[in-house]
Amino acid sequence: MTPYIDDLLVRARAAARPMARSAESERNRALASVADAIESDVDAIVAANARDLESARAENMAASLLDRLALDAFRVGAVARAVREIAALPDALGETRDLGARPNGLRISRRRIPLGVIAVVYEARPNVTVEAASLAIKSGNVVVLRGGREARTTNAALADCVSRGLERAGLPRDAAQLVRELGREHVEALLGAAGRVDLAIPRGGDSLMRMVDEHARVPVVRHGQGITHAYVDATAKRAMAEEIVYNAKVQRPGVCNALETLLIHRDRVEDGTLAAAAARLVRGGVQLRADDRARAVLERDGIVCVPASAADWDTEFLGLVLAVRVVDGLDDALDHIAAHGSHHTATIVTEDPNNAERFLREVDASCVLWNASTRFNDGGELGLGAEMGISTSKMHAYGPMGLRELTAEKFVVHGAGQTRE
Amino acid sequence: MTPYIDDLLVRARAAARPMARSAESERNRALASVADAIESDVDAIVAANARDLESARAENMAASLLDRLALDAFRVGAVARAVREIAALPDALGETRDLGARPNGLRISRRRIPLGVIAVVYEARPNVTVEAASLAIKSGNVVVLRGGREARTTNAALADCVSRGLERAGLPRDAAQLVRELGREHVEALLGAAGRVDLAIPRGGDSLMRMVDEHARVPVVRHGQGITHAYVDATAKRAMAEEIVYNAKVQRPGVCNALETLLIHRDRVEDGTLAAAAARLVRGGVQLRADDRARAVLERDGIVCVPASAADWDTEFLGLVLAVRVVDGLDDALDHIAAHGSHHTATIVTEDPNNAERFLREVDASCVLWNASTRFNDGGELGLGAEMGISTSKMHAYGPMGLRELTAEKFVVHGAGQTRE
């Protein structure tokens, strides 16, 4: 434990009781004030971001990362609108589930409560600072935000708006604190604070996940990598299969729900479906890494591809690369996904409802789809309103974490003097 | 990772897909066969238990622990009956929640699935071997059971019945495996098997929890200690308060939901309620550790007590000892519980519905009660049918873990060719 994080967690814990007690109207008022503050500070936020961008360019940051980091007035406006949308979501804490009366007359119910103190460790995109804080405030939690070094000035400007919003609504400003000392030892202290952090949410790449493996002593819901699959079955409609595979791979290749491996039924190799889909992917700039059976057909048709290596089946490419394998049928596809999937997303394209049902039942992934793009495994697309990340672990949350997943349920018992025999 | 645990987890993973695919009728048939096997092996189980008891006596095990270890024909019959009761519970995997259609026509639902491979590490009572295996089988999970050294022969005899029951129903016998190599390195390997164990449930004392703190790299739901509270409010009915406090402390003092600290409103000191409750507790063999305000009154009335030390407010006595403190009112009681409670159980005795509602809302414990004994924080008493333990962490499960808490929900999406724009 570092003294800096110790102090920050003392403040966080002190804010947890008032946040848990707060009324929905207070939390919504705080979020409205946060949005107001962001809108009135737009120039200061863009100026702060310009300083971060200048440092990042001096350090030769890649163009795609610079784009993730950059905020202009339009993007700042979108951040404020996202806060208002979160405020408008139904209260996650309102719910009480009645479980009925026991034979001894005790009435049992479960009541939804905040988790307490949530630590979010993330990279690059500064809008996560505001989204994570807003979801935490809406759900009555306290949040500690540790953003990336590259966005430090922008994050400070945004966190200042969050603090002001909380204060204006009469809620503790320590309910959302930004970690401003960026040394690695403070991240380790946060992840190791057993009993003081109720949940850590790491959002980032391999090096962050290795740090979590080594140092986490607090409960963690991890947003793991997406080794996602599409299986094109014998009865798939050809045009639909082509559209879904193309969309899943090409529409936004750098995100976790983009497609990484195409499994295709052997009958769809012979009938030209593979070649048509592959030709379109190649025109879209995709490199195909194909197994021998697929390669034989593609090369015969003059479609460029490279041999797949064993490692390709276990790789999240996060770019315009697709592994392609021919399978003998549904069982073969299910075996492949069980061996290589990362429990993230898998889709089947088929007109056979029995095969679809088996796929939806048997694939162990946070989101399984029938005749739809893998890109729909997303909190907004699935109707959660907003998300804190996508969990690939089955504990507590599986798939997108919305407001409900930032809460727990306690047992509430109403008695009339009952004792146990 | 030890080669022994590595092999065992390879077998467990291989059993996970057939278990997840299995029908409710197969799982229930397996449980009926387990119960049959236990009933037909009763003599062998009692004989195995006699060998464990003999070793334990040779090592001078305490009488209370010997009692927890001992199985006679009657207790073995109760173990078999508990298996049949678990088989009769509703299927935790049957449920699909429809979340409706999105504007793009996608239909979203959530389907309940098993967690996968669960490791249970426990001590003393051999019936946990059968209860944990039965709950895991019923919920389509695979379980690895690591019982205590003192029950090793009994556990082996019981695990043999579980394996036979699984085989008779055509389910994989590796769906429930007993760890037979009892070295500490194998427990560490199990707790450290990130990505191979989906959930570890440690049930035991401080030394086990320290091992979990040090070695766990898999998701853990811990059954932590119960520093439980009863608050007797200004308006509590005197006889009810006396009954509830006596029952909570004395009915079974060695368990986690037994009462450890009594908080009593100052008005109930003056009116004789404290003295009456205290006199009865002392007659029941309870040592009272009282703060100065309580002690002044108790000693005046000739009731034996000792001064409470600062450490007493943070101690799970697990025996006939009770800490007693006079508070100035509800806020004082809430502050005390927030500072010293272990998120386990707290009850308020009051006739004031506003104070009751504030207590039920504001106390952060897995089970909060109004006018009832703390001893009701139990899976059976709360209507879950059976429990795998009581979670004191808010992640995944808070309070008793029933069948439902041994499952997760995946997102299932039905489309008609939708792609993302």
Boltz contact constraints between the chains, C-beta under 6 A:
constraints:
  - contact:
      token1: [A, 99]
      token2: [B, 383]
      max_distance: 6.0
  - contact:
      token1: [A, 106]
      token2: [B, 372]
      max_distance: 6.0
  - contact:
      token1: [A, 108]
      token2: [B, 382]
      max_distance: 6.0
  - contact:
      token1: [A, 108]
      token2: [B, 383]
      max_distance: 6.0
  - contact:
      token1: [A, 115]
      token2: [B, 394]
      max_distance: 6.0
  - contact:
      token1: [A, 198]
      token2: [B, 394]
      max_distance: 6.0
  - contact:
      token1: [A, 219]
      token2: [B, 395]
      max_distance: 6.0
  - contact:
      token1: [A, 240]
      token2: [B, 417]
      max_distance: 6.0
  - contact:
      token1: [A, 243]
      token2: [B, 419]
      max_distance: 6.0
  - contact:
      token1: [A, 247]
      token2: [B, 419]
      max_distance: 6.0
  - contact:
      token1: [A, 251]
      token2: [B, 420]
      max_distance: 6.0
  - contact:
      token1: [A, 360]
      token2: [B, 412]
      max_distance: 6.0
  - contact:
      token1: [A, 366]
      token2: [B, 410]
      max_distance: 6.0
  - contact:
      token1: [A, 367]
      token2: [B, 411]
      max_distance: 6.0
  - contact:
      token1: [A, 368]
      token2: [B, 412]
      max_distance: 6.0
  - contact:
      token1: [A, 369]
      token2: [B, 413]
      max_distance: 6.0
  - contact:
      token1: [A, 370]
      token2: [B, 414]
      max_distance: 6.0
  - contact:
      token1: [A, 371]
      token2: [B, 415]
      max_distance: 6.0
  - contact:
      token1: [A, 371]
      token2: [B, 416]
      max_distance: 6.0
  - contact:
      token1: [A, 371]
      token2: [B, 417]
      max_distance: 6.0
  - contact:
      token1: [A, 372]
      token2: [B, 106]
      max_distance: 6.0
  - contact:
      token1: [A, 372]
      token2: [B, 413]
      max_distance: 6.0
  - contact:
      token1: [A, 372]
      token2: [B, 415]
      max_distance: 6.0
  - contact:
      token1: [A, 372]
      token2: [B, 418]
      max_distance: 6.0
  - contact:
      token1: [A, 373]
      token2: [B, 419]
      max_distance: 6.0
  - contact:
      token1: [A, 373]
      token2: [B, 420]
      max_distance: 6.0
  - contact:
      token1: [A, 375]
      token2: [B, 420]
      max_distance: 6.0
  - contact:
      token1: [A, 382]
      token2: [B, 108]
      max_distance: 6.0
  - contact:
      token1: [A, 382]
      token2: [B, 411]
      max_distance: 6.0
  - contact:
      token1: [A, 383]
      token2: [B, 99]
      max_distance: 6.0
  - contact:
      token1: [A, 383]
      token2: [B, 108]
      max_distance: 6.0
  - contact:
      token1: [A, 394]
      token2: [B, 115]
      max_distance: 6.0
  - contact:
      token1: [A, 394]
      token2: [B, 198]
      max_distance: 6.0
  - contact:
      token1: [A, 394]
      token2: [B, 408]
      max_distance: 6.0
  - contact:
      token1: [A, 395]
      token2: [B, 219]
      max_distance: 6.0
  - contact:
      token1: [A, 395]
      token2: [B, 396]
      max_distance: 6.0
  - contact:
      token1: [A, 396]
      token2: [B, 395]
      max_distance: 6.0
  - contact:
      token1: [A, 396]
      token2: [B, 396]
      max_distance: 6.0
  - contact:
      token1: [A, 398]
      token2: [B, 408]
      max_distance: 6.0
  - contact:
      token1: [A, 398]
      token2: [B, 410]
      max_distance: 6.0
  - contact:
      token1: [A, 399]
      token2: [B, 411]
      max_distance: 6.0
  - contact:
      token1: [A, 408]
      token2: [B, 394]
      max_distance: 6.0
  - contact:
      token1: [A, 408]
      token2: [B, 398]
      max_distance: 6.0
  - contact:
      token1: [A, 410]
      token2: [B, 366]
      max_distance: 6.0
  - contact:
      token1: [A, 410]
      token2: [B, 398]
      max_distance: 6.0
  - contact:
      token1: [A, 411]
      token2: [B, 367]
      max_distance: 6.0
  - contact:
      token1: [A, 411]
      token2: [B, 382]
      max_distance: 6.0
  - contact:
      token1: [A, 411]
      token2: [B, 399]
      max_distance: 6.0
  - contact:
      token1: [A, 412]
      token2: [B, 360]
      max_distance: 6.0
  - contact:
      token1: [A, 412]
      token2: [B, 368]
      max_distance: 6.0
  - contact:
      token1: [A, 413]
      token2: [B, 369]
      max_distance: 6.0
  - contact:
      token1: [A, 413]
      token2: [B, 372]
      max_distance: 6.0
  - contact:
      token1: [A, 414]
      token2: [B, 370]
      max_distance: 6.0
  - contact:
      token1: [A, 415]
      token2: [B, 371]
      max_distance: 6.0
  - contact:
      token1: [A, 415]
      token2: [B, 372]
      max_distance: 6.0
  - contact:
      token1: [A, 416]
      token2: [B, 371]
      max_distance: 6.0
  - contact:
      token1: [A, 417]
      token2: [B, 240]
      max_distance: 6.0
  - contact:
      token1: [A, 417]
      token2: [B, 371]
      max_distance: 6.0
  - contact:
      token1: [A, 418]
      token2: [B, 372]
      max_distance: 6.0
  - contact:
      token1: [A, 419]
      token2: [B, 243]
      max_distance: 6.0
  - contact:
      token1: [A, 419]
      token2: [B, 247]
      max_distance: 6.0
  - contact:
      token1: [A, 419]
      token2: [B, 373]
      max_distance: 6.0
  - contact:
      token1: [A, 420]
      token2: [B, 251]
      max_distance: 6.0
  - contact:
      token1: [A, 420]
      token2: [B, 373]
      max_distance: 6.0
  - contact:
      token1: [A, 420]
      token2: [B, 375]
      max_distance: 6.0
